[in-house]
Amino acid sequence: MALASPTSETLRPSRSSSRLRPSVPKRVALFTGAYNHIADGVSLTLNRLVDYLEQQGVSVRVFAPTVDDPAIDHAGTLIPVPSVALPGRSEYRFTLGITPSVREELEAFDPTLYHIATPDLLGSHALSYAQDTGTPVVASYHTHFSSYLKYYHLDLFESALWSYLRNFYEQCEQVYVPSRAMAEILKEHGITNGLRLWERGVNTDRFTPQRRSMDWRQAHGIEDNEVVVSFVSRLVWEKGLDVYADVIRRLERQGVPHRSMIVGDGPARDELEERLPNTVFTGFLEGEELAQAYASSDVFLFPSDTETFGNVTLEAMASGLPTICANAVGSRDLVSDGTTGRLCPPEDIEAFADATRRLVLDDDLRARVSRAAHNRAKDFTWDAILGRMNGYYDEVLARHAGTPSSRPAHAALS
């Protein structure tokens, strides 16, 4: 069913899975280009999904690239897929598809549902194999691919990219999108088949204003009375780092009292440290220390316009931070402009600087917006969101219950 509008029935929670429970076993084969070798939003979200599914008694196999020293202690059973590092961006991997050894693992698992999280070579092979075996396929849209092209001077390929994505996703029974805004963009480019809303959740026990720590601030050289303007993400330029740096330097020139802090690591860090010598760089943080970093900040400035869903924005809101974000897909569904934070035109330095300055200088405004942001984040619980995904799976399997399988002993790959 196509997604007709932001209020379309397909974007509401699915019916109770108990009423749609399929009569076939639920064995999910998940194919993704990122699972444990890099700690990004895609990997963390998919690990949480797999952990939840297995707790519900669902059998899952994850087919993904890996490395000798992965960044994540992954959930579930991972079947390593051959891959190579992308030139110039070695932290990302390009999968080499389903090899004979991987195919043996896939056949032994005998999945009843394929979930493709990345439309790469591995995803393309998985789609073909599922079709040859008569197995239903669903997909999730994690990366706003076209928004990255400008950072690599590849704008000329945008039309071809959308053509490929349109062909790929139209072959999937359901496509899970992280926000209504992202769904509208897909619709504009002709991707309309089976769109379902799969938002992200936040652990409000971990990310909470209660984690604020003056000791943590002091350990990082931050005075008690300093207003901290933080940024949390992997340090790559497409996350809006240029805008963040320009805003901070403008505030410094204007004499606006504040302290800037960047949490994360990545290839842009060295250059960023040169541009922002007065900024606290914590490096990559996780767990309790990441929660403390959020809560020990005062304003969250995240100008990225390449997100499909603002995981870090939601974590910041749960931690009680006013959020200043780009008026773009990843933030538009989360930030209520003027209430929980501000939405600024992408790359508009003046607008971002003005919004940040107002929140830094006005203690009462900052406190009011902080409370609103925290309350808004309470709407996003992981159990409800992941339970919805499990229900989506049941919808697909229920439609296929009783359908004879055309699974051959050995399926050809296109």
Helices and strands as residue ranges (DSSP letters): G 9-11, G 17-19, E 27-31, H 41-55, E 59-64, E 77-80, E 83-86, E 89-95, H 100-109, E 113-116, H 121-133, E 137-140, H 145-148, G 149-152, G 155-157, H 158-169, E 174-177, H 180-188, E 195-197, G 209-211, H 214-219, E 228-232, G 237-239, H 241-253, E 259-263, H 269-275, E 280-283, H 287-295, E 299-302, H 311-318, E 323-326, H 329-332, E 341-344, H 349-361, H 363-377, H 382-400
